[in-house]
């Protein structure tokens, strides 16, 4: 019937150059066919057809289809919802819109028709089958017109609402992607006339292919004036040096709101525009079912990805509130972009879209402690930075834009915390890197859920020779440790002099070490050649705690003979750090096999050596002097010998298989757990075979029984929200103090005065020069009372400078030092 009527109408149309009206006052008006001059279906181009049906309020039957040049019917057009429009009963109306894809079956995936001229026909019949009116427009298919291969392609162009009502304040979300970096222009046209150009996409801005593109259109032109209902075309062009490619999309403005259709009313999404499933929680999908339905479903779709949210057989009328958590059928969070949420109830369908975005990490407050350094002089630089949302961070060292060393790989870092990463100038094989000025840190922070959402920053530094002056006393290997530390905590400044000198050291606000000093630590004090260090308690010249921020130090050496000077400047930060207790843990390349300087220099508190294997049990003879059963002990009369004898007799410490004790070897957290629990005779819990919630432990390792026991008694809380035990880390002096003094209170019942700890020293009643506590301890330090207890019980051997006792709280402890401390606690009645 369609072919018969179309053929008849075609003959009539040819007989007259004017539109033929078969019934007075009834007809097809304002027929428009929007098509490229050469229409190529293989490029995703489409033809949009629109017209008005005018006349009396009588029901008509409409045939909208396509014929080839031989007059053979090729099929029907489809409306914005993909429905065929052949013989659709309708009443006179305006803005009727259809689409032709130029392909078999008139579907997106059909095979394209061959080159040639095709007629778009709209025929109107009364309900008796009599022709009423018709209109025809020709289009030309040329499949030889192909996209410029090297030019960027516009793909996945879509609108969440192909038809929407601007009068009802609805908007459609237009989204697309590009496969190459390009200048992008997005316009809305009414026929050939541009009515809207989007400011963000006006063709002057360059976009990366990795970006997702989305914009809302409210049905208004560029001046903000509401457009009339009808069919419009979205044009997207992408341009680079190789050329331009375009994509088009029909969008229909209508009086019927998209939020309601048939049996479905008032579809609302909450959030309605932008949604982060991780941050915002589940998406709420609210709507009303006006009457019972045999079938009710909800799905979310972006491109070819479809997620089923609801699939019910039999649904009652009433209000519905469904949710989607943003995950797919496998439980994984979906990709960001514009997701169309469609509700279907029998033959009714309503779609609304939401722009799914994951939090974009932003790296900020990025500094290097030293802008240049010389690895041959045992120097290093440390990168400090923050990220504004919890992210997975990778840090690399690059030379001339090429990666040389991975320093941090996919480490989770919390928001608004200071993190520090050191680079000592050695590659992953332990070889010294090439010197030069084109070095940089590359920092990449990725969203923990979607790794394509990321931020990348580059920070330059130099690796160059530190040339010594023959006239000055030169400063090398200067540092401030830790590079990032909590407010109120002290830090150590270390440096090496190649000769005797008078040294000036001061702290300044900012990175330039200029202006008035916040704290002056040394005023040209005489110091000898070699390694020197100064502890600073974190107070300014007025004895006030410095606020959070970025600071620098200036170090000047003046030769004892002459006036020549050498100056070094470095940077450090004060604020909330990314590790528990404010301890600065520097992450180093774990593939390095050769030891770095920090690993052989116990004075460097930033060193993190690998986990030490459990020593082989060696039980010494209690009758012999320790020098006779530990090969590296020669002084049988020392207190250390007494301590080693006691810890060995009581099974607290063990020696090594070669017969040595290695008293000057650093000790890590795993070993400390073991010896402290044994020193207090704690009943050990057997390993459970689990990782205890720590992602960085081996559940079958020797230390798990000690880790489980320590966790049970609240002695092992972990870092990074309790997810990391970091048992391979070395232990500082103050960390060990807190551990053993709290253990003493818990396991021996010893009650320290003043609630927890030994009464603090009253500095107003004594002179620090004559010994009344540690000179590098103050009430602003978190370890203040622990340090006072250590001083009072003489748990550590103090460092003495000009009559002052120094604790050196950040210094890492050694095996012999721990044995001595436990022995002294034993003699004081504080341990078993």
C-alpha positions in Angstrom: 0.0 0.0 0.0 2.8 2.3 0.9 4.5 1.7 -2.4 1.3 2.2 -4.3 0.4 5.5 -2.7 4.0 6.8 -2.9 4.2 6.0 -6.6 0.9 7.8 -7.2 1.9 10.8 -5.2 5.2 11.0 -7.0 3.5 11.2 -10.4 1.2 14.0 -9.1 4.2 15.8 -7.6 6.1 15.7 -10.9 3.0 17.1 -12.7 3.2 20.4 -10.7 6.1 22.4 -9.4 3.9 23.6 -6.6 2.8 21.7 -3.5 -0.5 19.9 -4.4 -3.3 20.2 -1.8 -5.9 17.4 -2.3 -8.2 18.8 0.3 -9.0 22.4 1.1 -7.1 23.7 4.1 -5.2 20.5 4.8 -1.6 19.9 3.9 2.1 19.5 4.6 3.7 22.9 5.4 7.3 24.1 6.2 8.9 20.8 5.2 12.6 21.0 5.9 15.3 18.5 5.1 18.6 19.1 6.9 21.4 17.2 5.2 25.1 17.8 4.3 25.6 18.8 0.7 27.1 15.3 0.2 25.6 12.9 2.6 27.8 10.1 3.8 26.1 7.6 6.1 29.4 5.8 6.7 30.6 8.9 8.6 27.7 8.8 10.9 25.9 11.6 9.1 22.1 11.6 9.2 19.3 13.5 7.4 16.7 15.3 9.6 13.2 15.9 8.3 10.7 18.2 9.8 7.3 19.6 8.8 4.0 21.0 10.0 0.7 19.2 9.4 -2.0 21.9 9.1 -5.7 21.6 8.7 -8.9 20.8 10.6 -8.9 18.8 13.8 -9.3 15.5 11.9 -7.2 12.4 12.3 -4.9 11.7 9.4 -2.6 8.9 8.4 1.0 9.9 7.5 3.5 8.0 5.4 7.1 9.3 5.8 9.7 7.4 3.8 12.4 7.3 1.2 12.6 6.2 -2.5 15.6 5.6 -4.6 15.9 7.1 -8.1 14.0 4.1 -9.6 11.0 4.9 -7.4 11.6 1.8 -5.2 10.5 2.2 -1.5 13.5 1.8 0.9 11.6 2.1 4.1 10.2 4.4 6.7 11.7 7.3 8.6 11.9 7.0 12.3 11.0 9.5 15.1 13.3 10.7 17.9 12.5 7.5 19.9 13.4 5.2 17.0 9.8 4.4 16.2 8.6 3.8 12.6 6.2 6.5 11.3 4.6 4.7 8.4 0.8 5.0 8.6 0.9 6.7 12.1 -2.5 8.2 13.1 -2.0 11.8 14.0 -3.8 15.1 14.2 -2.6 18.4 12.7 0.4 19.6 14.6 3.7 21.5 14.2 7.4 20.5 14.5 6.9 16.9 13.5 10.5 15.5 13.2 11.9 12.3 11.7 15.4 10.9 10.9 16.9 9.0 8.0 20.2 7.2 8.5 20.8 6.4 4.9 21.2 2.7 5.7 19.2 -0.4 5.2 16.4 -0.8 7.8 17.0 2.8 8.7 19.1 1.9 11.7 22.4 3.1 12.9 24.1 -0.3 12.3 22.6 -1.0 8.9 24.5 -1.1 5.6 24.8 2.2 3.8 22.9 2.6 0.6 24.9 3.2 -2.6 25.7 6.6 -4.1 22.9 8.4 -5.8 19.9 10.7 -5.4 17.1 9.8 -3.0 13.7 11.3 -2.4 12.4 12.0 1.1 8.6 11.8 0.9 5.9 12.8 3.3 2.4 11.7 2.2 -0.9 12.5 4.1 -4.1 10.4 3.8 -7.5 10.7 5.3 -8.7 7.7 7.3 -10.4 6.3 4.2 -7.0 6.0 2.5 -7.5 9.0 0.1 -4.5 11.1 -0.6 -4.7 14.6 1.0 -1.3 16.2 0.5 2.4 15.4 -0.1 5.9 16.9 -0.2 9.3 15.6 -1.5 12.9 16.7 -1.0 16.0 15.2 -2.7 19.2 14.2 -0.9 22.4 12.9 -2.4 24.5 10.1 -0.9 28.2 10.1 -1.7 30.0 7.4 0.3 33.3 8.5 -1.3 33.4 11.6 1.0 35.4 10.1 3.9 36.7 11.7 7.0 40.2 13.1 6.9 42.1 10.2 8.4 44.8 12.3 10.2 42.2 14.8 11.4 40.4 14.3 14.7 37.2 12.3 14.7 34.2 13.3 16.7 32.7 10.1 18.2 29.8 9.1 20.6 27.9 12.3 19.9 24.6 12.1 21.8 21.9 14.0 23.7 20.3 12.5 26.7 17.0 14.1 25.6 16.7 13.9 21.8 13.4 15.7 22.3 12.7 18.1 25.2 10.5 21.0 26.3 12.4 24.2 27.0 9.0 25.7 28.0 9.0 23.2 30.9 12.6 24.3 31.9 14.0 21.0 30.6 17.6 20.8 29.3 19.4 18.3 27.1 22.9 17.2 27.9 25.0 17.0 24.7 28.2 14.9 25.0 30.9 13.6 22.7 34.5 12.5 22.5 37.4 13.2 20.2 40.1 10.7 19.3 42.9 13.3 18.9 43.8 16.6 20.5 41.9 19.4 18.7 40.3 22.7 18.5 36.6 22.1 19.1 33.5 24.0 18.0 29.9 23.1 19.0 27.0 24.9 17.4 23.2 24.5 17.1 21.7 25.3 13.7 18.2 25.9 12.4 18.7 24.7 8.9 21.8 26.5 7.7 21.5 29.3 10.3 23.7 29.1 13.4 21.5 30.0 16.4 23.8 28.9 19.2 27.5 28.7 19.7 28.7 27.3 23.1 31.2 29.6 24.7 33.4 26.7 26.0 33.5 25.3 22.5 33.8 28.3 20.2 36.7 26.8 18.1 39.5 28.8 19.9 40.2 26.4 22.7 42.4 23.3 22.4 41.3 20.1 24.1 43.1 16.8 24.8 41.7 13.6 23.5 41.5 12.2 27.1 39.0 14.8 28.2 35.2 14.1 28.4 33.1 16.7 26.8 29.6 17.6 27.9 27.3 20.6 27.9 23.7 21.5 28.7 21.5 23.2 26.2 18.3 24.9 27.5 16.7 25.5 24.1 17.9 29.1 23.9 20.1 30.9 21.3 23.4 32.6 22.0 21.6 35.7 23.3 19.5 33.8 25.8 16.3 34.0 23.8 14.0 31.0 23.8 13.8 29.3 20.4 10.6 28.2 18.8 9.7 24.5 18.9 11.0 22.5 16.0 13.9 20.4 14.7 17.5 21.7 15.3 20.8 20.2 14.5 23.9 20.1 16.7 27.1 20.4 14.8 30.5 19.4 16.4 33.7 20.1 14.5 37.2 19.1 15.6 40.3 20.6 13.9 44.0 20.1 14.0 46.8 20.7 11.5 45.7 17.8 9.4 42.2 19.0 8.8 38.6 19.1 10.2 36.0 16.4 10.8 32.4 17.0 11.9 29.5 15.1 13.4 25.8 16.1 13.6 22.9 15.3 15.8 19.2 16.2 15.5 17.5 17.6 18.6 13.8 18.4 18.8 12.3 21.2 20.8 8.7 20.3 21.7 5.9 21.2 24.1 5.8 17.7 25.6 8.1 17.4 28.6 10.6 14.5 28.5 10.2 13.7 32.2 6.7 12.3 31.4 5.5 9.9 28.8 2.4 7.7 28.7 2.2 5.7 31.9 5.4 7.3 33.5 5.2 10.7 35.1 7.7 13.2 36.7 11.0 11.3 36.4 13.5 13.0 38.7 17.2 12.2 39.3 19.0 13.3 42.4 21.6 14.6 42.0 20.1 16.0 38.8 23.2 17.3 37.0 26.6 16.2 38.3 27.1 13.1 40.4 30.1 11.5 42.1 29.1 8.0 43.3 32.0 7.8 45.7 31.4 11.2 47.2 27.6 11.6 46.9 26.4 8.1 47.4 23.7 6.4 45.4 21.8 8.2 42.6 18.1 8.4 43.5 15.6 7.7 40.6 12.1 9.0 41.5 9.0 8.7 39.3 5.3 7.9 39.3 3.6 5.0 37.6 0.1 6.2 36.7 -1.3 2.7 36.3 -0.3 -0.9 36.6 2.3 -2.2 34.2 3.1 -5.7 33.1 6.8 -4.8 32.7 8.9 -2.2 34.5 12.6 -1.7 33.9 15.3 0.9 34.6 18.7 1.0 32.9 21.7 3.4 32.7 23.5 3.7 29.4 26.6 5.5 28.0 27.7 4.6 24.6 27.6 0.8 24.3 27.8 0.3 28.1 24.4 -0.7 29.6 23.8 -1.2 33.3 20.6 -2.9 34.4 19.2 -1.2 37.5 15.7 -2.7 37.7 13.9 -5.5 35.9 10.4 -6.3 37.3 7.5 -8.3 36.0 4.2 -6.7 37.1 4.3 -3.3 38.7 1.6 -1.5 40.7 0.7 2.2 40.2 2.2 4.7 42.6 5.4 6.5 43.4 8.7 4.8 42.9 12.1 5.6 44.4 15.0 3.4 43.1 18.7 3.9 43.5 21.9 3.2 41.6 25.3 3.1 43.3 27.3 3.8 40.2 28.6 0.3 39.7 28.1 -2.1 36.8 27.0 -5.7 36.8 30.4 -6.8 38.0 30.4 -4.4 41.0 33.0 -2.0 39.5 32.4 1.7 39.3 31.5 2.8 35.8 33.5 5.2 33.7 32.8 9.0 34.0 30.6 10.7 31.4 27.0 11.4 30.6 24.8 8.5 31.6 21.2 8.2 30.3 18.9 6.7 32.8 15.8 5.2 31.1 12.6 4.1 32.7 10.3 1.8 30.7 6.8 0.7 31.6 5.3 -1.5 28.9 5.2 0.9 25.8 6.1 4.1 27.8 9.7 5.3 28.0 11.3 8.3 29.7 15.0 9.2 29.8 17.0 11.6 31.8 20.7 12.0 32.0 23.2 12.8 34.7 26.9 13.7 34.3 28.9 11.2 36.3 32.2 12.7 37.5 34.8 11.5 39.9 36.7 14.0 42.0 39.5 15.6 40.1 42.7 15.5 42.2 44.7 18.7 42.3 48.4 18.7 43.3 49.3 21.8 45.2 52.0 23.4 47.4 54.8 21.7 45.5 58.4 22.4 46.5 61.9 20.9 46.4 64.1 21.2 49.5 67.2 21.8 47.3 67.0 23.2 43.8 70.3 21.5 43.0 72.5 18.8 44.6 75.6 16.7 44.0 75.2 12.9 44.6 79.0 12.5 44.9 78.9 14.7 48.0 76.1 12.5 49.5 73.6 15.2 48.8 69.9 14.7 48.0 66.8 16.7 47.3 63.3 16.1 48.7 60.0 16.8 47.0 57.2 17.9 49.3 53.6 18.4 48.1 49.9 18.0 48.9 46.9 16.7 47.0 43.4 18.1 47.6 41.6 14.8 47.6 42.7 11.2 48.5 44.5 9.9 45.5 46.8 7.3 44.1 50.2 9.0 43.5 53.2 8.2 41.4 56.4 10.2 41.5 59.2 9.8 38.9 62.5 11.5 38.3 63.0 12.5 34.6 66.0 13.6 32.6 65.3 15.6 29.4 61.7 14.4 29.7 62.6 10.7 29.9 61.9 8.7 33.0 65.0 7.6 34.8 63.8 6.5 38.3 60.4 5.6 39.8 60.5 6.9 43.3 56.9 6.2 44.3 54.5 3.9 42.4 50.7 4.0 43.0 50.8 5.0 46.7 47.5 6.0 48.3 47.9 9.5 49.8 45.3 11.4 51.9 44.0 14.8 51.1 45.6 18.0 52.4 48.6 16.2 54.0 52.2 17.0 53.4 54.1 14.2 51.7 57.9 14.0 51.2 59.8 12.0 48.6 63.6 12.0 48.4 65.9 11.5 45.4 69.6 10.8 46.1 70.8 10.9 42.5 71.1 7.1 42.0 69.1 5.0 39.5 67.3 1.7 40.1 70.6 -0.2 39.6 72.3 1.9 42.3 74.4 3.8 39.7 74.9 7.6 39.9 72.7 9.4 37.4 74.0 11.8 34.7 74.6 15.3 35.8 72.7 18.2 34.1 70.1 20.9 34.4 67.2 19.2 32.7 66.0 17.1 35.6 62.4 17.2 36.9 60.0 15.4 39.2 56.9 14.2 37.5 54.0 13.8 40.0 50.8 12.1 39.0 47.8 12.0 41.2 44.9 9.7 40.0 41.4 9.4 41.4 41.3 6.2 43.4 38.2 5.0 41.6 38.9 6.2 38.0 42.5 6.4 37.0 41.7 8.5 33.9 40.8 11.3 36.2 44.2 12.7 37.2 46.4 15.7 37.7 50.1 15.9 36.7 52.7 18.4 37.7 56.4 18.8 36.9 59.0 20.4 39.2 62.5 21.1 37.9 65.8 20.6 39.7 69.5 20.3 38.8 72.0 17.5 39.4 75.3 19.2 39.3 78.8 19.2 40.8 79.2 21.2 44.0 82.5 22.9 43.2 84.5 23.7 46.2 86.1 27.1 46.7 89.8 27.2 47.7 89.2 30.4 49.7 86.1 29.4 51.7 85.1 26.6 54.0 82.6 24.7 51.9 79.3 23.3 53.0 78.0 20.1 51.6 75.3 17.5 52.3 73.1 20.0 54.1 69.6 19.0 55.0 66.6 19.7 57.3 65.1 16.5 58.6 62.3 15.7 58.5 61.4 17.8 55.4 57.8 17.7 56.4 56.8 17.8 60.1 53.8 18.6 62.4 53.6 22.0 64.0 55.4 22.2 67.3 57.8 19.4 66.6 61.5 19.9 66.3 63.8 19.0 63.5 67.5 18.5 62.9 69.7 20.5 60.5 72.7 18.5 59.3 75.7 19.6 57.2 79.3 18.8 56.5 82.2 21.3 56.6 85.5 20.7 54.7 87.3 22.8 57.3 86.9 24.6 60.6 84.6 27.6 60.3 82.3 30.0 62.0 78.7 29.0 61.2 75.5 31.0 60.9 72.1 29.2 60.8 68.7 30.8 60.7 65.1 29.9 59.8 62.9 32.2 57.5 59.4 32.2 56.3 59.0 31.4 52.6 61.4 29.7 50.2 64.0 32.4 49.7 65.6 32.7 53.1 65.2 36.4 52.9 63.8 39.1 55.3 63.9 38.9 59.0 64.7 35.5 60.5 62.0 33.7 62.4 64.6 31.9 64.5 68.3 32.3 64.7 70.0 29.1 65.7 73.7 29.8 65.3 75.4 33.3 65.1 78.7 32.5 63.6 79.6 29.8 66.2 82.9 28.0 65.8 82.6 24.5 64.5 85.1 21.9 63.4 85.5 20.2 60.1 83.3 17.2 59.4 79.6 16.4 60.0 77.7 18.8 62.3 74.1 19.0 63.3 71.9 21.3 65.1 68.5 20.5 66.7 65.7 23.1 66.5 62.7 22.9 68.8 60.3 24.5 66.3 60.0 27.8 68.2 60.6 31.3 66.9 62.8 33.9 68.6 59.9 34.8 70.9 59.5 31.2 72.0 56.3 30.8 70.1 55.4 27.8 67.9 55.7 28.5 64.2 52.5 28.3 62.3 51.9 25.8 59.4 53.5 26.9 56.2 56.6 26.8 54.0 60.0 27.8 55.5 63.6 27.9 54.5 66.9 27.9 56.2 70.1 29.8 55.5 73.4 28.2 56.4 76.6 30.3 56.1 80.2 29.2 56.8 83.0 31.7 57.3 86.5 30.4 57.1 88.5 30.7 60.4 91.2 32.5 58.4 89.9 35.1 56.0 86.4 36.5 55.3 85.3 34.2 52.4 81.9 32.6 52.9 79.9 29.7 51.5 76.1 29.8 51.7 73.5 27.1 51.3 69.7 27.5 51.3 67.1 24.8 51.7 63.3 24.4 52.1 61.1 22.5 54.6 57.4 22.6 55.5 55.4 22.6 58.8 51.9 21.1 58.8 49.8 18.0 58.9 51.9 15.2 57.4 50.7 12.0 55.7 52.0 9.7 58.3 50.9 9.0 61.9 52.5 11.1 64.6 54.0 13.5 62.1 57.0 11.2 61.4 58.4 12.0 58.0 58.8 8.7 56.1 60.6 9.2 52.8 59.7 6.6 50.2 62.7 5.4 48.1 63.0 3.3 45.0 62.7 -0.2 46.4 64.5 -1.7 43.4 67.7 -0.1 44.4 70.2 -2.8 45.4 73.2 -0.7 46.3 73.0 1.0 49.7 72.6 4.8 49.6 74.4 7.2 51.9 71.5 7.4 54.3 71.5 3.7 54.8 75.1 3.7 56.1 74.9 7.0 58.0 72.8 6.5 61.2 72.5 10.3 61.6 70.2 10.6 58.6 66.7 10.2 60.1 65.0 9.9 56.7 66.4 6.5 55.8 63.9 3.5 55.4 65.9 0.3 55.0 64.2 -3.0 54.1 62.8 -5.5 56.5 65.5 -7.3 58.5 65.2 -11.1 58.6 64.7 -12.6 62.0 68.1 -13.3 63.6 69.1 -16.9 64.1 68.9 -17.8 67.8 72.3 -17.9 69.5 72.2 -18.6 73.3 75.4 -17.4 74.9 77.0 -18.9 78.0 75.9 -17.0 81.0 79.2 -17.8 82.8 81.4 -16.3 80.2 82.0 -12.6 79.5 80.0 -11.3 76.5 83.1 -10.8 74.5 83.6 -14.5 74.5 80.3 -15.5 73.0 79.7 -12.4 70.7 82.5 -12.1 68.3 82.0 -8.3 67.8 82.1 -7.5 71.6 85.6 -6.9 73.0 85.0 -4.8 76.1 83.7 -7.3 78.7 83.5 -4.7 81.5 81.2 -2.2 79.7 77.5 -1.6 80.6 76.7 -2.6 77.1 78.2 -6.0 77.8 76.0 -6.3 80.9 72.9 -5.3 78.9 73.6 -7.8 76.2 74.2 -10.6 78.7 70.9 -9.8 80.4 68.8 -9.6 77.2 70.4 -12.8 75.9 69.9 -14.7 79.2 66.2 -13.7 79.2 65.6 -14.6 75.5 64.8 -11.0 74.6 67.5 -10.5 72.0 69.3 -13.1 69.8 72.6 -12.9 68.0 73.4 -13.7 64.4 74.5 -17.0 62.9 78.0 -15.7 62.5 78.3 -15.3 66.2 78.0 -11.5 66.2 75.4 -9.2 67.9 75.8 -6.2 65.7 75.0 -3.6 68.4 75.4 -0.7 66.1 72.9 -1.9 63.5 69.6 -0.1 63.1 66.5 -2.0 64.3 63.1 -1.9 62.6 59.6 -1.9 63.9 59.1 -5.7 63.6 62.2 -6.4 65.7 61.2 -3.8 68.3 57.7 -5.4 68.7 59.5 -8.7 69.4 62.0 -7.6 71.9 59.7 -5.3 73.9 57.0 -7.9 74.2 59.6 -10.4 75.4 61.1 -7.9 77.8 57.7 -7.5 79.5 57.0 -11.3 79.5 53.8 -10.8 77.6 51.9 -14.0 76.7 52.0 -14.1 72.9 49.0 -14.8 70.7 49.6 -17.3 67.9 49.5 -15.9 64.3 46.0 -16.2 62.9 47.0 -16.5 59.3 45.4 -13.2 58.4 47.1 -9.9 57.6 45.4 -8.2 60.6 44.0 -5.5 58.2 47.5 -4.4 57.1 48.1 -4.4 53.4 51.9 -4.3 53.7 52.6 -7.4 55.8 53.2 -11.1 54.9 50.6 -13.1 56.9 53.0 -16.0 57.1 56.1 -14.0 58.3 57.9 -14.7 61.6 56.7 -11.4 63.0 53.0 -12.0 62.8 52.6 -13.5 66.3 54.2 -10.3 67.7 52.2 -8.0 65.4 48.9 -9.8 66.4 49.8 -9.5 70.2 50.8 -5.9 69.9 47.6 -5.1 68.0 45.5 -6.9 70.6 47.0 -4.7 73.4 46.6 -1.5 71.4 50.3 -1.1 70.8 50.2 -1.4 67.0 47.7 0.9 65.4 49.2 1.4 62.0 49.6 4.2 59.5 47.3 5.5 56.8 44.0 4.9 58.6 45.3 1.6 60.0 46.0 0.0 56.7 49.8 -0.1 56.8 52.0 -1.5 59.6 55.3 -0.4 58.1 57.2 -3.0 60.0 60.2 -2.5 57.8 60.7 1.1 59.0 63.5 2.0 61.4 62.5 3.4 64.7 63.4 6.8 66.1 64.5 7.5 69.7 61.2 9.1 70.7 59.1 6.4 69.0 60.8 3.8 71.0 60.3 5.8 74.2 56.6 6.0 73.7 56.4 2.3 73.0 58.3 1.1 76.0 57.0 3.6 78.6 53.4 2.8 77.6 54.2 -0.9 77.7 55.6 -0.4 81.2 52.4 1.2 82.4 50.3 -1.5 80.9 52.2 -4.7 81.7 54.0 -3.9 85.0 51.3 -1.8 86.6 53.8 0.9 87.3 52.0 4.2 87.8 54.0 7.2 86.7 53.4 10.3 88.7 51.2 13.0 87.3 48.8 10.5 85.7 50.9 8.9 83.0 54.5 9.9 83.0 57.3 10.9 85.2 56.8 14.5 86.4 58.1 16.9 83.8 61.2 19.0 84.5 60.4 22.6 85.6 62.7 24.6 83.3 62.0 27.8 85.3 63.8 26.4 88.3 67.0 25.1 86.7 69.7 26.1 84.3 69.7 23.9 81.2 73.5 24.4 81.0 74.0 22.4 84.1 71.6 19.6 83.3 67.9 19.8 84.0 66.5 18.0 81.0 67.2 17.7 77.3 68.0 21.0 75.6 66.2 19.8 72.4 62.9 19.0 74.3 60.1 21.5 75.0 56.5 21.5 76.1 55.4 22.0 72.5 56.7 18.6 71.5 54.3 15.6 71.4 57.1 13.5 73.1 57.8 16.1 75.8 56.9 14.0 78.9 58.3 10.8 77.4 61.6 12.6 76.9 61.5 13.9 80.5 61.0 10.4 81.8 64.0 9.2 79.7 66.1 11.9 81.1 65.1 11.2 84.7 65.7 7.5 84.4 68.8 7.9 82.3 67.4 5.5 79.7 69.5 6.9 76.8 73.1 8.0 76.7 72.8 11.8 76.0 74.7 13.9 73.6 76.5 16.8 75.3 77.4 20.1 73.7 78.8 22.9 75.9 77.3 21.4 79.0 73.8 20.8 77.5 72.3 17.4 77.2 70.7 16.6 73.8 68.2 13.7 73.1 68.3 13.9 69.2 64.7 12.7 69.1 64.6 11.9 65.3 67.7 9.8 65.4 67.2 6.1 64.6 68.0 3.6 67.4 70.4 0.7 67.2 70.2 -2.8 68.5 72.7 -2.2 71.3 70.9 1.0 72.2 67.6 -0.8 72.6 69.2 -3.5 74.7 70.7 -0.9 76.9 67.4 1.0 77.4 65.5 -2.2 78.3 68.3 -3.2 80.7 68.2 0.2 82.4 64.3 0.0 82.6 64.8 -3.5 84.2 67.2 -2.1 86.8 64.7 0.8 87.6 61.9 -1.7 88.0 60.1 -0.5 84.9 60.5 -3.8 82.9 60.5 -7.5 83.7 
